[in-house]
Amino acid sequence: MIYPFILSGGAGTRLWPASRKAFPKPFMPLVDGQTLFDKTIERIKQLPSAGPLTVITNESLRFLTADALRGSVAKQPRLLLEPTGKNTAAAIALAALDLQIRAGSDALMLILPADHLIAEVGAFSEAVQVAENVANQDWLVTFGITPQSPETGFGYIERDAQPLALEEGVAYRVRKFVEKPDRETAQAYIDSGRYSWNGGMFCFKVSTILAEFERHAPELLAACQVAVEHANQIHVAGMDMVEFKADDFERMADISIDYAIMERSERVAVVAADMGWSDIGSWTAFADASPSNAEGNVFDGEVIAINTNNCLVRSPHRLVATVGVENLIVVDTPDALLIAHKDHAQDVRDVVAELKARGHESHLLHQTVHRPWGTYTVLEEGERFKMKRIEVKPGATLSLQMHHHRSEHWIVVNGMARVTNGDKVFLLNTNESTFIPAGHMHRLENPGVINLVMIEVQSGDYLGEDDIVRAQDNYGRS
Amino acid sequence: MIYPFILSGGAGTRLWPASRKAFPKPFMPLVDGQTLFDKTIERIKQLPSAGPLTVITNESLRFLTADALRGSVAKQPRLLLEPTGKNTAAAIALAALDLQIRAGSDALMLILPADHLIAEVGAFSEAVQVAENVANQDWLVTFGITPQSPETGFGYIERDAQPLALEEGVAYRVRKFVEKPDRETAQAYIDSGRYSWNGGMFCFKVSTILAEFERHAPELLAACQVAVEHANQIHVAGMDMVEFKADDFERMADISIDYAIMERSERVAVVAADMGWSDIGSWTAFADASPSNAEGNVFDGEVIAINTNNCLVRSPHRLVATVGVENLIVVDTPDALLIAHKDHAQDVRDVVAELKARGHESHLLHQTVHRPWGTYTVLEEGERFKMKRIEVKPGATLSLQMHHHRSEHWIVVNGMARVTNGDKVFLLNTNESTFIPAGHMHRLENPGVINLVMIEVQSGDYLGEDDIVRAQDNYGRS
């Protein structure tokens, strides 16, 4: 058996505005409707030896992650929740220590990023089977991706010319890791036949990786041991969640597993495979990984294209017309629009930096915000009013709350609501509405078995999210 | 005295998506917030001899036009309402016949398009004063625009080398009109010094233009005489409106004044002037007429521009980020987005043609729809709900109506409403709401002196605009 771990970390700033900090790249739908997170889970399900799944992510993404996991994995998934992102070395040390407690030191770990695309799932499965055998012989196994082109944005792995003498499986000792070579060097690497792209996937025994941490990063390991000891284990939404303490994270080094361990260890092997891998690292990579039409265009949404070639247009909600353009990236979202030349796809992160500098929320939030009880979407804001579409999951309950400065008007458009309005509790059916004056304690529940969909219209002089007094909350927010 | 007439006709399809059939080019705000219609009215106000204004437009645009006129002209404006657009010859014949009844055959007419920009209002005023004198000597006066570049999309006017021998004013007999020459010919025209652009502006006496219609287009004139005899004169919203009958329009030829009269008449003179004219005929012309930044960009809205040059970005409601692009036109509206290369700005009309072919409403309507009582904007439509922002003018009253399939929830966010709901009539104050069940007769009024702003949430199985039974209407729609 092998224990899969999904590292669900970064914000994917080069995929703004579809990917944001609060709704990052793994959860962004691709042209086929699936997300990279969905695809990662499907890939794991294909593995014959896969044991229970663990996801390591930021605590702010717990409900989004739980929603994505729900119903998709047979065995109960486990979430390791980081108060702040501390790079891959800390995440993997925490994962190994957590698994050691549950399954012992001989347990095998498979580390997978949440946001990579692998077209050839069969080749991936075969590589994992080889890696299991090699890892059982106390090697740290990295997966080497057969390079398709002299990319300058990736890390490369150089291996020995001859394979390791192993009891089972074919792998090579890693000679060195190289970060982002220039194009000429990259081409020389490809020509040599001894280099792979570093795909950021790993397989090893708990004992092997912990021994290497002990040798090469003892302080980080010690900090992670403290964090695991202090961690708070809870069971929410049918999942085990491990909450680490922010204080314990402050002491941890922000360092990658490559830099902390892989580049220093003598026990690193590479299993090379050609698996149709893409890191979907930019909109150009996204376009390359999506089906295109005869003019080389990738269209997701309603597009009227006149004299348009080699463009990516992603617009799920609105009509887009393109006239006489080529090599453009157009990404439309309810609150922000990106238009970039494909040659400048890497510079999209500069937009996110500029948004941060301007204090703009568009790098952070989408209009749809995930909450433990469901979602809300701000449909429109204007002078003295704000409108939300609120979707409450069956059985879920919002906090008992009060606003000083706004009245709220609730209209049920689907399902049934149980409403607390001052001292009254009543049911509100589809097409019915109620009115919560400012200063009234109120609560919304979905007592039914289908999603409750409501339109909330707020009106008043001040409509900030911070005008809220929570008297009671099922999710520990009061 | 001179009677100004504004021809407010075409849809401006090359300015889609900001200009649409139901909200055409004259009413589209420019970067300075004013519309071309506003600017045309301001231009007329500068004329010392200007008499009462008449606007000739489509009957579907009467309330939009009335709103634009309200408060902007001292004297009572008059609207000639065409059931269908029949080009400039019919519009001018109708205008002349209508004025003949009111002011006699010696009255002077000034014909101005609603959708041109004139930067030098002083030069325009001077040209009009010259034209008045020439027109009083029984000439049909056209205004010739001093050409700035060898444009191939405009009409050109060739004049005699020597001016006419007139009692007063300097003008030239027109030798011929030329439509859209090639670039070489256009350059030769400019070099000759005897050609002007045809700006589509005219000045003549009622008797002169009617005599020329009698000579060159007697059938069209006869049809227009019948239409004027059958026309329905009403007084609405403080304005005289003349409604022509659709039947009478069927017989009229769809022909321009240039083709029907100007190119055939012996009595055409040109007053040439350099007045900073632009027809704002495309987004490129729009950009050229707008202030730009150091990189040649025209930005209207919040834009994050990285490595962006010579672009027009118009996005009043959403953030736009541009990365590594140049010579692009980006026009964002709530329901449609245009991205075009400046060299292909003329082809934007092909988008409108394609929308028509697809039966798409985006060529027709904006999300904000003008009604006699005010406006409504569809904010969001979804399964089983539709939301509108409704703005009702002071004193205005919507029809008494009923819907079979939807309930309506009304929330007042500004002002005060008088609501009829079944057999009850009551006042609804800011931040209050009411609920109109399906099948209930209801009516909305604004009894106050400030605009009433309401959010309406419709919910039900069917939400089409045609589910309406009108029992009584102040605007003749029941």
Interface residues (C-beta under 8 A of the other chain):
Chain A: W16 P17 I304 I306 N307 S315 R318 L319 V320 A321 T322 V323 G324 V325 L328 V330 D332 P334 D335 A336 L337 L338 I339 A340 H341 D343 H344 A345 D347 V348 D350 V351 E354 L355 R358 H360 S362 L379 E380 G382 E383 R384 F385 M387 R389 S407 H409 I411 V412 V413 N414 T430 N431 E432 S433 F435 P437 A438 V453 I455 V457 S459 G460
Chain B: W16 P17 I304 I306 N307 S315 R318 L319 V320 A321 T322 V323 G324 V325 L328 V330 D332 P334 D335 A336 L337 L338 I339 A340 H341 D343 H344 A345 D347 V348 D350 V351 E354 L355 R358 H360 S362 L379 E380 G382 E383 R384 F385 M387 R389 S407 H409 I411 V412 V413 N414 T430 N431 E432 S433 F435 A438 V453 I455 V457 S459 G460
